[in-house]
Amino acid sequence: QVQFVESGGGLVQPGGSLRLSCVASGNIFSIYVMGWYRQAPGKQRELVAAISSGGGTNYANFVEGRFTISRDNAKNTVYLQMNSLKPEDTAVYYCNRLYNQVTWGQGTQVTVSS
């Protein structure tokens, strides 16, 4: 079964940037529509951004042009570039398929605080 490993989180001040990475196991990553999700303490997991196999993208309204999702199929990797971070972006960030999701990975913690 495909597995995802997220990395790149950390502590950043408001207005700062982070680049998250998600590496997938398996050899058919390129056909997946992929999503970045996040879960803040006490809240449900929510979709942040999605990218199709061909590179088409969609973003949650709260992203407001601050984040960019991209993928490198040769490296089985999907990225999330996050700029102008706000304290409310604090959450554990996960990647998974947009459809027919598999077991969730550990995620990567993003903390935005001064």
N, C-alpha and C positions, 0 to 999 in steps of 0.2 A: 504494500500500500504506500502511496506517496506520503512523504513527510515534509514538513516545512520547519526551517530553523531561522528565527528572527534575530537580528543584532543591530547595534548602532544607537540604542537608546542611551540616556544619561540625564544628568542635571544641567539645565541651561537657564539662563536668565530670560525674563520676558523680552521679546524682540529678537531673540537668538534663533539659530538654525541647527537642525540635525538632519542627517541622512540615514534612513533606516534601510536595511537590506534583508531580504528573505531568500534563502536558498532552498530549492526543492530537490528531493531525491527523485530518481526515476528518469525515464528518457522520453516522456511524452508531455513534458511541461509546456511546450510551445502551443499546445492546443487548448490549454485551460484559459478561461476567463478568470483572472486573478483579482482578489480584493485585499485591501488593507482595512483592518477593523481596529477598534479600540474599546477598552472597557475601563471606565473610571470607577473608583471605589463606590460601592452602593448603587451602581447604575448598570443597566443592561449593556451588553456588547452592541456596538453600532458600526455600520459601514462608513468608512472614511472616503475611500476612493476605489475605483475599479478600472481594470484595463483588459481589453480584449486581446485575443491572440494576434490580431493585426495592428494593435497599438491604439485603438480607439479608447478614449478615457471618459470617465464620469466621476463627479465629485459630490460629496454631501454639501448642502447649502452652507453649513458652518465653516467650510474650508475657505470660502470667500477669496479664492485666488492665491492663497498662501502656500498650498501644497502642490507638488507635482509627482504623479505616479509614472513610472517607466519600467521597462523590462528589457532584459538581455537574454534572449532565448538560448543563445550559445552557452551561456553560463548558468542556465536554469535559475535565474535570479530576477526578482522584482524589487524595485526601489521605491522609497517614498521620501522625497526631498521636502522638508518642512521648514518654512521661513516665517518670520514674524510671529513666533510662537507666543501663545498667551497662557496664563495660569490654567485656564479652563481646558487646555489641551493635555493637561496632566492625565496620564492613563497608561495602562499596559497596551501595547500595540501588537497586533497579530496579523499574519497573512493567512489566507486560505483561498480555496477555489470559491468563486462567486456562487456556483451551482454545485450541488452534490458535495457539500463540504466534507472533509475528512477530519480525523482527530486533530484537535487544536494543539499547536506547539506551546512552548513555554512563554512565548511572547517576549517583548523587550520593553522595559520600563522607561517612560519618558516623564520627567518631572520638570515643570517650568515654574521657577520660583526665584525670587531675589534674595 
